[in-house]
Every structure is written in C-alpha cells, then in structure tokens.
Amino acid sequence: MQKVTEEIYNKINNEIYNLEGDRWWQPDFSLNLIKTLVNPFRVGYAKKVFEEFKIDSGKTNVLEVGCGGGILSEEIARMGFITTGIDPSEPSLNIAINHAIKGNLKINYEKGTGENLPFQNNSFDVVLCCDVLEHVYDLPKVISEISRVLKNGGIFIYDTFNRTYFSKISTIKILQEWRRWAIMPPNLHVWEMFIKPDEIKFLLQKNQLRWKEHHGIKPNISYLKMIRYLRKRAIGELSYVEFGKKFLMVESYSTQIMYMGYAVKHSDA
Ligand SMILES: C[S@@+](CC[C@H](N)C(=O)[O-])C[C@H]1O[C@@H](n2cnc3c(N)ncnc32)[C@H](O)[C@@H]1O
C-alpha cells in the first residue's frame, strides 16, 4: 500500500483539531463522543492485551501516536504506565497538557507527526494509535516509524476504519454528508483514506511487526435505532451528551466498518 495522493489528502479536514477552544473534554462537542462512545472499548481491549502479555505498568513506556486532547493517553497514565503522547496539533496538545495538569496526571506530551516520530529507536514497550491511521498522509512511513521506536517484543495496538461499501454509507454518507442525519463535520474522514485489514497486515509484516488479530467494532444497539438517535441529534432534540449516553461501541464479529487489533515487533519477523 502506498501513501495517499495529495489530491485525496487535501480533502481531509485535519484542521478541526486546530480550532480554538476545548472540543475534546467539553461534553457537548462531537469530539467528546470519542470519550463516551469509543474509548471504553479501546481501553478494555488494551487492558486485555496488557494482561495477556503480563505487562507491568510501572516500568512500561507507552507512546500514543496522534493523542489529540489526551482522552486515551490519560487512561493509559491512570493505569500507571509511563506515558507519552504526540500529535501535530499544537492547540490539541495544549488542551491535553492543561487537562492532565488539572487531573494531576504525569504525561509527556510532544509535538510531532507519525511520519517523523521524535524518538530514538527502541524507545517504547507499547505504541497505541487509535482513530489516527486513517488521518495520515504517509501510512507506510507511519507504520515504519512506529516499528522503529518500538523495542523488540514491543506491542503495537491500533484501531481504524475499513474501506468498504458499508463504511462509505455509514461513516461518510450518514455521519458526515446526508444532512438528515449528519452530526459530524464534512471531511472529518475521507473514505479513500480508510484502510482494509489486509493492507495494514501487509504493512505490519513489511516492518517487522507480527500481526496477531483484528476484532470488529460496532454499536451495542441496532443500526436502525442509531439512525433514529442521529436524526434527533441532527435536529437538536438530543445534545451530544444525551446522544453519547444512548449506546456504546462494542466488539463485533464484523470488521466491515471499524476494527481494532495488535501486532508484536520481532526483529527477525
Ligand atoms: C480522531 S483524532 C484521534 C485522537 C486520539 N487518538 C483519540 O482517540 O482520542 C485524530 C488525531 O490524529 C492527529 N493527526 C493527524 N495527522 C497526524 C499525523 N500525520 N501523525 C500523527 N497524528 C496525526 C490529529 O491531530 C488528531 O489529534
């Protein structure tokens, strides 16, 4: 798999993360839905992997690539890991830094992109990258950088969107484009930048990362019910807070829309 073309990359609106104000932690903003709807599943999944590998939090260096306002990094720090978050967006990092200070959490936040991680080789035991891989310009470079900064035996945990007909309808058309239901800004995601499971497996393999598994992610209510809630949110009958309490993302057998997985670095892979 190649990096995306400039024409496609120019479509994605990553400027959303540079807007003024705290859109990550203030409850009535769309980005806060990451905290209420998606994060519980990711954190549970990461914990399961940590347990499987008997990872001792106190001595473990964890990096979150594309940490945004720190929603996931804070959970990692709270588990006792030595936590670092990097993101290209300075406004988002400032929100993350201030929120961690208020919560008395020690997290090292740095500015940087996944394509050029500002860390030495073999620095981290775990790298997390959630809802970011489908935002980057050069995915092969990001995966090779993640592998470079991981120690041998280190774990890479990620989630992303699959490039299927269903993801186009649900994530692009319904959530962003069709005004009847859209509650996300246009071009928050660009379908052409979504990643098929086999494409990421290929890149992992190429970069000494031994792929282990993928699990699908779906809402714990029917899609029909979700559509009704989206409509209520779109016409203002539900706030983002109320909408965020209606359901949760959970594990699914289907990877058609979103999936999460992990790989282990093996220098001889
Ligand atoms: C949907 S947010 C996810 C934030 C965070 N991972 C979370 O789940 O709470 C996408 C993030 O990716 C960041 N991003 C965009 N391009 C990136 C790149 N090339 N390298 C690293 N992060 C990037 C954005 O600034 C934004 O904070």
The ligand as a Tripos MOL2 file, in Angstrom:
@<TRIPOS>MOLECULE
LIG
   27    29     1     0     0
SMALL
NO_CHARGES

@<TRIPOS>ATOM
      1 C1         -9.7590   11.4820   15.6170 C.3       1 LIG1
      2 S1         -8.4190   12.2010   16.3860 S.3       1 LIG1
      3 C2         -7.9260   10.9030   17.4930 C.3       1 LIG1
      4 C3         -7.2650   11.4150   18.7460 C.3       1 LIG1
      5 C4         -6.8950   10.3740   19.7790 C.3       1 LIG1
      6 N1         -6.1050    9.3030   19.2050 N.3       1 LIG1
      7 C5         -8.1310    9.8050   20.4310 C.2       1 LIG1
      8 O1         -8.5980    8.7690   20.0090 O.co2     1 LIG1
      9 O2         -8.6400   10.4430   21.3670 O.co2     1 LIG1
     10 C6         -7.1460   12.1810   15.1420 C.3       1 LIG1
     11 C7         -5.8470   12.8000   15.6210 C.3       1 LIG1
     12 O3         -4.8290   12.4870   14.6750 O.3       1 LIG1
     13 C8         -3.9500   13.5850   14.6220 C.3       1 LIG1
     14 N2         -3.1500   13.5000   13.3790 N.ar      1 LIG1
     15 C9         -3.4500   13.9390   12.1440 C.ar      1 LIG1
     16 N3         -2.4440   13.6810   11.2890 N.ar      1 LIG1
     17 C10        -1.4810   13.0560   12.0010 C.ar      1 LIG1
     18 C11        -0.1740   12.5460   11.6870 C.ar      1 LIG1
     19 N4          0.3160   12.6260   10.4630 N.pl3     1 LIG1
     20 N5          0.5400   11.9880   12.6760 N.ar      1 LIG1
     21 C12         0.0330   11.8870   13.9340 C.ar      1 LIG1
     22 N6         -1.1900   12.3560   14.2830 N.ar      1 LIG1
     23 C13        -1.9360   12.9260   13.3310 C.ar      1 LIG1
     24 C14        -4.8780   14.7890   14.7030 C.3       1 LIG1
     25 O4         -4.1910   15.9850   15.0370 O.3       1 LIG1
     26 C15        -5.8720   14.3110   15.7690 C.3       1 LIG1
     27 O5         -5.4830   14.6920   17.0440 O.3       1 LIG1
@<TRIPOS>BOND
     1     1     2 1
     2     2     3 1
     3     2    10 1
     4     3     4 1
     5     4     5 1
     6     5     6 1
     7     5     7 1
     8     7     8 2
     9     7     9 1
    10    10    11 1
    11    11    12 1
    12    11    26 1
    13    12    13 1
    14    13    14 1
    15    13    24 1
    16    14    15 ar
    17    14    23 ar
    18    15    16 ar
    19    16    17 ar
    20    17    18 ar
    21    17    23 ar
    22    18    19 1
    23    18    20 ar
    24    20    21 ar
    25    21    22 ar
    26    22    23 ar
    27    24    25 1
    28    24    26 1
    29    26    27 1
@<TRIPOS>SUBSTRUCTURE
     1 LIG1         1 GROUP 0 **** ****
